[in-house]
Amino acid sequence: MELKTKYQYTYFIHPYIVDKSKYDKYILKLLKNKRCKLKIFEKEKDMNIFNYFLPHFRDYVFPTFNLRDNNLKMFQEMRSEPKSKIVAEQTCCSFIYNLAENVKGKVDDKDLGIFFNIEKIEIICFNTGVCFFTIKANIEGSNNFYDVLDFNYKFKDINSELSPLNDFENIRIQTDTFKDVKDISELIEQITGIHRKKKNAKNEFTNERFYTFSYVCLESEHWNDKNSLDNISNDFYKFANVLPSNYLADFNAKTLINNTNIIDKFKYYRISMTKLASNLLCSGINTYNFTKLPFEYENEYFYTYIIALYQKIFLRKLNSEFKEYGKITHLRKDFIKFTKLIWEKEVTLSDTGTKYYESLKDVLELEALYEEIKNKYEVIYKDLNIEKNNIYFSILIILLIFSLTLNLINVLLLLYT
């Protein structure tokens, strides 16, 4: 039986690095961009996010929650320059890229391909220079689950140098803002300032391939009391690992299972996590699964995913910079600040949310990366202290010799005068 979807969407996430010395100017650039609008989180309209995240993480990732009443009004009335300084000082900020009004394309029999619509583009920036360009998209004109598989598989590589843009001729866009997929790639370069065909040191800590954050609700006849998930397990693992519909999942089942971390505490939905994806598959047998769950997943869980990705990229960046001994004191401060502000803190009191965050840390190997940096720092810092002590000892020896020489000269002068 061909699998049909009831509702679906996918976020494609592209991390990039902005030089810390240029971060203020970058924020100003976004504020001056007529299509970019600073996202203000407010308790009334973002109640789920406000209640889900513990205060410390809420302040870290959503500092605009603290802008209220007159303060918010004064902030919004500021000119771009003073506003950019305030925004750049915050630990994190988000911008919504305003799309032109969508125009639904007509799918003719001649037009073979996957049509999709871009619903939202968001830019998330941390003041360490780690940023994320995110695109929310959904398939139009089809409820075929295999179209979702093929679309996610192809779209995740549109920004990769290894994947020529003509490979995406059979996926068509349903918006007035972009003519085709090539326009999206150009927008990414424009916003990030990083060209995919040019080698750049800033690309070292990120992937050209998008991270994928996807939600799919299947029609209830595919997954219910009589038909278990086991009956469609191959399709589930292809979805979890962002593989195409024609991939031989049964042939490589052991590898796919080993690559996938799964939260399965609920009967009719599964959250799967791999190194490059976080995907949720559920059944429409429960009303909650296609009403509240998609909203929770793209808010509370989406930002939890961003937090985990941020930690990974920040730690990778820090790990690389430890090669430069001259920066060790500065890097030590950054590492300690990171540990105190974000590493040792609980994200949420939600049981499922906590399980999700811990699973992300596991699959992204964050603990191992953190310990590697910690051990590397201890060795380097010890070497620097030994070197520093050797310098101090050498200076003391020189001063002692100089002192002894002066004393000897004084004694000789006394003897011969």
N, C-alpha and C positions, 0 to 999 in steps of 0.2 A: 504493500500500500504506500502510495506517495505521501510523504509527510507534508502537512499543511500548517502554516503558522496563523495564530490569532492576532498577535501583535509582536513587533520587533523593533529594535533600534541598535545601533552600534556607535560607540565613541572611539575615534582613532586619536591616539595621543602621541605627540611628537615632542620629546624633551630637547632643549638646547641650552647653551651656556652664553650668558652675557658677562663680559669683563666687569668685575666689581668696580673698577675705576670709572667705567662708563655707564654704570647702572642708573645713576640719576638722570643722565641725558637720555637714556633709553626710555625711562618712564615718562619723561617730558615728551618724547617723540610719540609715544602711544596716546598721551593726553591730547596732543595736538592733531592726531589723526581723526578726521571727521567721522570715520566709520567706527572708531573705537570709543566705547563708553565704559567708564569705571563702574564696576559692579559693587553696589552698596548692599550688604546683607543687613536685613532688618528683622527683628525678633518676630513681628507680627506676620510677615509674609514668608519667613524662613524658619518657622517654629520647629519643624522636624530636625533641621540641622542644629539649631540652637539647643534643643533638648538632647540630641544624640551625643554630641561631643562634650567632653568634660571641659570645665572653664579654661584650663591652661591651653589645651589644644585649640579651643574655640578662639582664644585671644591670639594664638600664634598664626592660625590659618585664615581667620575671619575677623581681623581687627576692626573692620568697619561696623561691626555690631555695636561698638562703643560710641559711634557717632549718633547722637540723638537730638531731636528738637532743634534748638537754636544753633547748636554746634554743627549739626548736619546742614542746616540752611546756610550758615556762614561758610562752611567748607565748599558747598556746591556753587556759591557765588564767587569764589576765589578765581583769580586768573590762573592760567596754566602753570606759570613758573613757580609761584609760591606753593601751589597745590602739589606740584611734582615733588618738591622737597619733603613735604609731609608724607606723601604716599611712599616715596623711596625709603623713608626711615622706618616704615612698618615692616614687620617680618614677612608679610605676604600681601599681595593684592591681585585682583582679578579684573579682566576687561572683557566685555562682550563686543565682538565684531559684528556690527549691524549689517545684515544681508538685505539686498533689495527684495521687494515683494516677490514671492515665489510665483512662477508661472508653470502650471502643470503641462507637461508636454504630451502630445498625442502619440500613442504607441500604435503604429501601423503594422500590418502584416510584413511589410518589407523591412521594418526596423527590428533586426534581431539583436538582442542584447539585454542587459540588466539595467533598468531605469532606477535611479535613486534620487532622493531629495535631501538636501542639507538643511537641517533644522536649526543648528546653532554652531557658532564658532566662539570659543572662549580661550583667552590667554591668561595663564596663571603664572605669576612671577614671585619668587622668593628673593629677599634682599641679599642672599649669598651669590646671586647671579644665575641660579638654576631656575629655568622657566619651562613652561609647557604650552604648546599650541595644540588645542583639542578641537575635533570636529565631531558633531553628532549627525549621523545620517541614518536613513531608513529606506528600505526597498519600496518602490512605488509600482503599482499595477501587477503585483504578483504576491501570492501567499505560499509560494513553493519554498520549502525549507532549504532545498538544495541551492536555490538562488542566493540565499543568505550566506551559505557556506562559500560559494564561489565569489560572491561580492567581497566578503571579509578577507578571503585569501588574496584576492587581486589588489584590493584597495590598500592593504597594509604596506604595500611596496611602492606606492606611487612616488614616494620621495627618495627611493633608493637609486643610487647611481647604476646599480647592476641591472635594474629593470627599466628598459627603454619605454617611453611613454606610449609607443604604438601598441604595446601589449594590452593597453586598456581601451582599445577602440570599441570593444563590445560592452562596455559599461557606460551608460549615458546619464547625463546630469539633468535634473528637473528644477532648475532655478534660473532666474533672470540675472543673477550676479555673475555666474560663470558660464562660459560657453562650453567648456569641456574640462576634463581632468587636468589637462596641462595648465589651465588657469589656476587651479588649486595649488599645484606645485609652485607656480610663480608667486602666489600670495604668501606661501610659507617662507619662501626666500625673502620676500619683501618685509614680512613681519619679524623674522628671526635674524635677518642680516647674514645668514649663512647659506652659501650656494652649494648645492649638493654635488656639483661636478668639480668643485675646487677643494683641494685638501686644506683642512683647517685644524689647528690644534684643539680648538674648542669642540670639534666633532669626536674627539678621542673618548670622551666620557659618556657619549650617548649613542643610540642606534639610529641609523637611517630609516630602518623599518619602524613603522608605527607599532606602539603597544595597542592592544585591542581590548576594549571593554564592552561586552555585548550582552544584550538581553533578548531572549526569544521565548515566547509563550506558544506552545503547540496546541492545536485543536484537541479537545478532550478524548476523542476516539483513539488517539495514538498512545495515550498514557493514562490509564485509569485502573480501577480495581481488577479488571480482567486482563488488561494488557500492561505488563510491568515495563519499567525502563530497560530491563535486560533485553527486551525484544528489539530495541533500537540502540543498543549500546555502541555499535560501530559508528552510527551517526552522532551519538553523544560525544564520543572521543574525537571525531573529526571536528565538531564544533568547538570542543574544549581546546584543541590544539591549532585552531585556525587553519584547517586543511581543506582542500577542494572536495567537491562531492564525489569525484572519481578516484579518490585516494583509497588504497586497499588497507583499510583500518584493521580488518580481521587478520591480515598477514603480519602486520606490525603491532598487534595488540599489546604484547608485553612491554614494548618500548613506550607506547602511548600511555599505558597505565602508570609506568614508572615515572613518566614526565609530568604527571597530573596530580595535583593535590585537590581533594574534593571535600566540600562540606555537605554532608548528606543527612543531617539531623531532621529534615523535614520530608514528609512523604512524597510530595509532588513538586519539589524543586531542588535543583542541585546547583551549587556554585563551584565552578572548576577554576583552578589557578595553575598557570605554567609560568615559565620565565618571561614570556612575552604577552600573556593574556590573562584576563579575568572575565569569565563568561558565565552567564546564568541561563539555565534551561528549565522551563517549568511547564506544567500542564494547565490548560484552561478549565480543568474539572473543578478547581476552586476559584470563586469569584475574586478573592483576595489576590490571586496570582496575576491577574491582568488589570486590576484596579489600583491597589495600594502598592504592591510589590515593585512594579516598574518605576514608580515615583521614588520609593525608598532606595532602590538600587542605584538610580542615577543621581542621587543627592548624597545621602549618608555614606553609601558604599563607594561611590565614585571618588569622593574627596578622601576617604580612607585609602583608596588605591593610589591617589596622587601623593599622599603623605608617604606611603611606603616607597614609591618610585623616587620621590625627592630624596629620601634617606639613602637609597642605593646610589643615585647619581652624585650626591654631595660627598658620600664616603669614597666613591671611586675617584672623584676629582681631588679630594684631600690626599688619598693614597698616592696618586701620581705626583702631587706637588711635594711630597716628602723627600723627593730626590734632591731638592734644592735646599742645602743646609742653611743658606742665608735666610730662609723664610721660617726656620723651625720654631722660633719664638712666637711668631704671628700665627702659624699653623696650630701650635699648641693651644693658643687662646681660642681659635675657631673650634677645635676639637672639644675642648672643655665646655664651651658655650653650647655646642650641639648636644653634648651629653646631658647637660643640666636642663636645657630647654625642651628637648624633643625626644631624646633617646630613652631616658629613664622614666618617662611619664606614661600613664594609662591614657588611651585614646577615648574610651567610652565605657559605660557601665553595662551596655547591652551584651548579653552572653554571646549571641550570634556575631555581633560586631567585633567583640574581642577575639573570638575564634577566627574570624575572617582576617583580622589584622595579624594575629600570630601566624596564621597559615601563609600570609603574604611574606612575612619576615623569613619564614622557613624556605619557601620556594625561591625567593629572591636572594637567599643566602646572606642576609644582612648581618646576622650574628657573627658569622665567620669573617666577613669583611671588616666589621667593627673590631674584632679581636686582632686581626692582622695589623690594622693601623695602630691599635693600642700597643701591641708588642713591638712593632717597628719603631714607634715613637720612643718607647722606653729604652731601646737599644741605642738609637741615635742620640737621645738626650744624655744618656750615660756617657757615650763617646765624647760628646761635646763638653760635658762637665770634666771628664778626665783631661781632655785637651786644654780646657780653660785652666784647670788646676796645674797642668804642666807649664803653661805660660806664666801663671802666677809664681810657681816655684822657680822658674828660670829668672824672672824679674827679681825675686828675693835674693837669688844667688849673685846676680849682677850687682845689686845694691850692697850686698854683704862684702863682695870683693872690692867695690868702690870705697866702702866705708873703711875696710881694713887698709886699703892703699893710702887713704887720707891720714889715718892714724899713724901708719908707718912713716909717712912723710913728716908729720908733726914731731914724732919721736926723734927722727934724724935731725931735724932742724934744731931741736932742743939740745941734742948732743953736741952739735958743731957750732953753737952760738954762745 
